[in-house]
Amino acid sequence: MEALSTLWFILIAVLWTGYLILDGFDLGAAMMMKTFAKSEKEQRVLL
């Protein structure tokens, strides 16, 4: 039963890592938009 828990942990960790690597730019740009982009022109440049 402990092996099954370890397997699920590894599987979920791999899936989250893949998601963050593949979607990392979009997530980062969206988070920075509120802080750094004050005007609509700056928002378009950021994206």
N, C-alpha and C positions, 0 to 999 in steps of 0.2 A: 504494500500500500504506500510505503514511503517512496518507492521508485516512481509510482504514478504521480505523486505530488511534485517530485523533482522534474519529471518529464513535462508536466503542465506549466510549471514555472519557467522552464527553459523555452518552451513553445511560445508562451505569452511574451517573454522578454525579447525573443527574436522577432516576433510580429511587431511589437512596439518600436523596436530599433529600426526595422525596415520602414515603418510608417514615418518616423521622424526624419530619417535620412531622405526618403523620397519626397516628402512634403515639407522639408525644413525651410526652404527658401520662402514659400508662401506663408508659413506660420510666422517666420521672423519679420517679413515685410509688413504683415498685418499688425503685429505687435508694435513695430517701430512707427507706424503711420500716426497713431494717436500722439506720440511724443514728439516726433521730429517734423512732421509735415503739417504746417500751419495753414497753408492755402491749398486750393484745389490743384493748382499747377504743381506744387511740391508733391502732392499725393500722386499725381500721374507720373512724375519723374521717379518716385520711389517704386512704383509698381512696374 
